[in-house]
């Protein structure tokens, strides 16, 4: 699976949409960026597209807007995420990233993955 590379303007736009809130951090992911709270991603960048993880109700609302759609690779979009319409104003995009933060902050914190057990060698 090939991951599109965002340009500097995409990185800057994505980072500007992440709310400055307690517990929120921005981390690089596969050459893109993700905004996380409690270890769970609520906003992500995939090439030039910004996606947000929303409640079922808000996901349906956003999907009704022209230009919104699945987020991530076409062959395997990320469940629960919606791509913001490309022409969204900063105000509208921040509205949706705020909704995503509120939704994901209400989810249980991500638990660290256990290290895989080492196989015994003969």
Backbone as CSV, one residue per row, in Angstrom:
resi,resn,N_x,N_y,N_z,CA_x,CA_y,CA_z,C_x,C_y,C_z
1,UNK,0.847,-1.163,0.000,0.000,0.000,0.000,0.901,1.236,0.000
2,UNK,0.637,2.138,-0.908,1.456,3.339,-1.033,0.786,4.503,-0.289
3,UNK,1.586,5.214,0.500,1.090,6.355,1.249,1.482,7.630,0.538
4,UNK,0.512,8.506,0.212,0.853,9.768,-0.446,1.612,10.676,0.514
5,UNK,2.509,11.448,-0.028,3.315,12.353,0.792,2.709,13.755,0.768
6,UNK,2.447,14.312,1.938,1.944,15.681,1.987,3.078,16.666,1.740
7,UNK,2.720,17.840,1.234,3.742,18.878,1.082,3.751,19.735,2.355
8,UNK,4.626,20.724,2.397,4.753,21.554,3.601,3.445,22.283,3.932
9,UNK,2.733,22.752,2.899,1.465,23.455,3.134,0.432,22.502,3.748
10,UNK,0.420,21.249,3.309,-0.496,20.255,3.882,-0.185,20.025,5.357
11,UNK,1.118,19.887,5.664,1.538,19.711,7.066,1.100,20.900,7.909
12,UNK,1.350,22.106,7.392,1.007,23.319,8.142,-0.497,23.428,8.369
13,UNK,-1.295,23.149,7.330,-2.756,23.217,7.463,-3.241,22.194,8.491
14,UNK,-2.751,20.980,8.386,-3.163,19.926,9.312,-2.813,20.297,10.746
15,UNK,-1.589,20.746,10.966,-1.154,21.105,12.321,-1.972,22.273,12.871
16,UNK,-2.376,23.203,12.000,-3.156,24.354,12.461,-4.571,23.974,12.884
17,UNK,-5.043,22.797,12.452,-6.392,22.360,12.785,-6.468,21.583,14.095
18,UNK,-5.326,21.210,14.640,-5.310,20.437,15.886,-5.514,21.399,17.053
19,UNK,-6.587,21.192,17.819,-6.843,22.084,18.953,-5.708,22.048,19.977
20,UNK,-5.442,23.207,20.573,-4.446,23.307,21.638,-5.166,22.984,22.942
21,UNK,-5.169,21.703,23.277,-5.903,21.257,24.464,-5.039,20.305,25.274
22,UNK,-5.373,20.169,26.535,-4.627,19.276,27.427,-4.667,17.850,26.897
23,UNK,-3.512,17.208,26.906,-3.418,15.811,26.494,-3.335,15.577,25.007
24,UNK,-3.411,16.632,24.205,-3.353,16.499,22.745,-1.906,16.572,22.288
25,UNK,-1.543,15.651,21.405,-0.204,15.693,20.822,-0.286,15.373,19.337
26,UNK,0.667,15.925,18.581,0.774,15.675,17.149,2.004,14.811,16.931
27,UNK,1.817,13.711,16.189,2.925,12.790,15.934,2.988,12.452,14.451
28,UNK,4.202,12.235,13.947,4.317,11.792,12.553,3.880,10.333,12.407
29,UNK,3.238,10.048,11.268,2.791,8.689,10.963,2.967,8.432,9.475
30,UNK,3.876,7.552,9.121,4.075,7.153,7.728,4.284,8.356,6.814
31,UNK,5.017,9.358,7.284,5.273,10.558,6.488,4.145,11.570,6.551
32,UNK,3.088,11.252,7.256,1.948,12.142,7.437,1.902,12.556,8.910
33,UNK,0.827,13.184,9.349,0.698,13.607,10.747,-0.598,13.079,11.335
34,UNK,-0.605,12.903,12.643,-1.820,12.531,13.348,-1.930,13.323,14.629
35,UNK,-3.144,13.728,14.977,-3.418,14.380,16.252,-4.027,13.340,17.179
36,UNK,-3.478,13.208,18.376,-3.865,12.151,19.312,-4.294,12.730,20.650
37,UNK,-5.218,12.023,21.297,-5.593,12.299,22.669,-5.753,10.947,23.354
38,UNK,-5.155,10.800,24.516,-5.180,9.538,25.253,-4.692,8.360,24.393
39,UNK,-3.774,8.646,23.489,-3.211,7.600,22.642,-4.060,7.233,21.439
40,UNK,-5.217,7.855,21.278,-6.109,7.577,20.148,-6.078,8.734,19.153
41,UNK,-6.012,8.414,17.867,-5.974,9.450,16.839,-7.377,10.004,16.599
42,UNK,-7.490,11.340,16.583,-8.773,11.977,16.296,-8.742,12.768,14.999
43,UNK,-7.560,13.128,14.532,-7.414,13.823,13.255,-6.135,13.316,12.604
44,UNK,-6.198,13.133,11.286,-5.023,12.631,10.585,-4.871,13.280,9.229
45,UNK,-3.663,13.207,8.732,-3.323,13.728,7.413,-2.928,12.546,6.549
46,UNK,-3.480,12.476,5.343,-3.155,11.415,4.391,-2.959,12.105,3.052
47,UNK,-1.693,12.394,2.732,-1.419,13.222,1.556,-1.918,14.620,1.854
48,UNK,-2.797,15.136,1.007,-3.371,16.466,1.224,-4.693,16.404,1.982
49,UNK,-5.212,15.199,2.220,-6.517,15.043,2.857,-6.400,15.027,4.381
50,UNK,-7.354,15.708,5.022,-7.452,15.704,6.477,-8.689,14.887,6.834
51,UNK,-8.506,13.923,7.731,-9.620,13.088,8.168,-9.836,13.215,9.650
52,UNK,-11.090,13.069,10.068,-11.447,13.168,11.475,-12.265,11.952,11.884
53,UNK,-12.089,11.527,13.134,-12.862,10.406,13.679,-14.037,10.987,14.460
54,UNK,-15.241,10.630,14.026,-16.439,11.226,14.599,-17.405,10.178,15.127
55,UNK,-18.326,10.640,15.976,-19.425,9.778,16.420,-20.255,9.423,15.190
56,UNK,-21.082,8.393,15.315,-21.925,7.982,14.185,-22.783,9.141,13.686
57,UNK,-23.392,9.879,14.604,-24.264,10.998,14.228,-23.496,12.078,13.468
58,UNK,-22.354,12.497,14.000,-21.573,13.551,13.336,-20.940,13.059,12.036
59,UNK,-20.564,11.791,11.987,-20.014,11.226,10.753,-21.068,11.306,9.642
60,UNK,-22.312,10.960,9.961,-23.390,11.045,8.972,-23.616,12.493,8.535
61,UNK,-23.554,13.433,9.480,-23.712,14.863,9.130,-22.623,15.319,8.178
62,UNK,-21.374,14.972,8.488,-20.265,15.421,7.642,-20.312,14.752,6.276
63,UNK,-20.682,13.491,6.225,-20.749,12.790,4.938,-21.809,13.374,4.007
64,UNK,-22.744,14.137,4.550,-23.743,14.807,3.716,-23.202,16.067,3.049
65,UNK,-22.024,16.522,3.457,-21.446,17.717,2.860,-20.701,17.350,1.574
66,UNK,-20.860,18.151,0.515,-20.145,17.874,-0.740,-18.632,17.853,-0.526
67,UNK,-17.982,16.829,-1.045,-16.528,16.707,-0.939,-16.055,15.850,0.217
68,UNK,-16.942,15.543,1.161,-16.569,14.661,2.276,-16.640,13.225,1.787
69,UNK,-15.834,12.354,2.398,-15.852,10.956,1.987,-14.965,10.110,2.871
70,UNK,-14.707,8.881,2.440,-13.847,7.990,3.217,-12.444,8.580,3.374
71,UNK,-11.777,8.190,4.447,-10.425,8.686,4.733,-9.437,7.532,4.708
72,UNK,-8.310,7.760,4.064,-7.247,6.765,4.011,-7.129,6.168,2.623
73,UNK,-6.387,5.082,2.514,-6.197,4.455,1.204,-7.539,4.002,0.621
74,UNK,-7.727,4.207,-0.677,-8.990,3.849,-1.328,-9.319,2.376,-1.130
75,UNK,-8.288,1.520,-1.167,-8.528,0.086,-1.035,-8.780,-0.350,0.407
76,UNK,-8.505,0.549,1.358,-8.709,0.192,2.770,-8.912,1.462,3.613
77,UNK,-10.062,2.134,3.433,-10.296,3.351,4.212,-10.389,3.045,5.708
78,UNK,-10.089,4.041,6.509,-10.081,3.878,7.962,-11.509,3.972,8.507
79,UNK,-11.929,2.945,9.214,-13.273,2.903,9.790,-13.460,4.035,10.791
80,UNK,-14.597,4.708,10.712,-14.928,5.761,11.661,-14.410,7.138,11.294
81,UNK,-13.594,7.229,10.255,-13.001,8.504,9.856,-13.655,9.019,8.581
82,UNK,-13.716,10.345,8.463,-14.260,11.006,7.284,-13.262,12.060,6.829
83,UNK,-13.057,12.148,5.524,-12.208,13.193,4.962,-12.981,14.503,4.930
84,UNK,-12.351,15.567,5.420,-12.965,16.893,5.335,-12.988,17.333,3.875
85,UNK,-14.047,18.022,3.447,-14.056,18.544,2.081,-12.837,19.437,1.848
86,UNK,-12.205,19.291,0.688,-10.965,20.019,0.386,-11.126,21.532,0.501
87,UNK,-12.269,22.053,0.161,-12.473,23.501,0.192,-12.988,24.037,1.504
88,UNK,-12.949,23.226,2.565,-13.456,23.679,3.872,-12.689,24.891,4.373
89,UNK,-13.420,25.858,4.894,-12.766,27.003,5.519,-12.067,26.524,6.785
90,UNK,-11.108,27.300,7.258,-10.416,26.949,8.501,-11.419,26.870,9.642
91,UNK,-12.389,27.770,9.669,-13.405,27.781,10.726,-14.208,26.482,10.722
92,UNK,-14.665,26.063,9.549,-15.458,24.838,9.436,-14.612,23.614,9.780
93,UNK,-13.365,23.575,9.278,-12.478,22.442,9.565,-12.194,22.347,11.063
94,UNK,-11.992,23.484,11.718,-11.744,23.480,13.166,-12.983,23.029,13.936
95,UNK,-14.160,23.351,13.421,-15.398,22.865,14.035,-15.375,21.338,14.069
96,UNK,-15.038,20.708,12.934,-15.040,19.247,12.852,-13.900,18.623,13.656
97,UNK,-12.724,19.250,13.678,-11.648,18.678,14.488,-11.987,18.796,15.976
98,UNK,-12.704,19.844,16.358,-13.163,19.964,17.742,-14.164,18.869,18.104
99,UNK,-15.076,18.576,17.188,-16.038,17.476,17.396,-15.293,16.148,17.508
100,UNK,-14.282,15.965,16.655,-13.501,14.721,16.685,-12.752,14.589,18.004
101,UNK,-12.141,15.668,18.474,-11.428,15.629,19.749,-12.382,15.256,20.881
102,UNK,-13.556,15.887,20.931,-14.518,15.598,21.991,-14.946,14.124,21.943
103,UNK,-15.182,13.616,20.746,-15.604,12.217,20.610,-14.496,11.264,21.060
104,UNK,-13.303,11.453,20.544,-12.208,10.518,20.840,-11.758,10.640,22.297
105,UNK,-11.831,11.840,22.874,-11.471,12.007,24.290,-12.427,11.239,25.197
106,UNK,-13.638,10.949,24.706,-14.607,10.198,25.504,-14.382,8.689,25.430
107,UNK,-13.502,8.248,24.538,-13.214,6.820,24.390,-12.186,6.371,25.426
108,UNK,-12.135,5.083,25.714,-11.112,4.598,26.647,-9.706,4.882,26.104
109,UNK,-8.762,5.206,26.979,-7.386,5.441,26.530,-6.818,4.204,25.833
110,UNK,-5.975,4.455,24.860,-5.288,3.372,24.148,-4.320,2.697,25.114
111,UNK,-4.366,1.392,25.167,-3.464,0.636,26.030,-2.210,0.266,25.250
112,UNK,-1.040,0.337,25.894,0.188,-0.066,25.198,0.084,-1.517,24.755
113,UNK,0.587,-1.782,23.560,0.556,-3.158,23.062,1.622,-3.971,23.765
114,UNK,1.267,-5.228,24.067,2.218,-6.113,24.709,3.232,-6.560,23.664
115,UNK,4.465,-6.698,24.124,5.517,-7.176,23.218,5.200,-8.611,22.811
116,UNK,5.469,-8.913,21.565,5.228,-10.271,21.084,6.153,-11.239,21.804
117,UNK,5.620,-12.382,22.133,6.424,-13.399,22.815,7.492,-13.924,21.859
118,UNK,8.697,-14.077,22.370,9.777,-14.597,21.544,9.597,-16.100,21.365
119,UNK,9.829,-16.535,20.138,9.737,-17.968,19.857,10.974,-18.675,20.376
120,UNK,10.739,-19.832,20.895,11.874,-20.644,21.394,12.642,-21.183,20.196
121,UNK,13.945,-21.104,20.281,14.787,-21.640,19.196,15.268,-23.032,19.565
122,UNK,15.340,-23.880,18.575,15.761,-25.266,18.842,17.241,-25.383,18.724
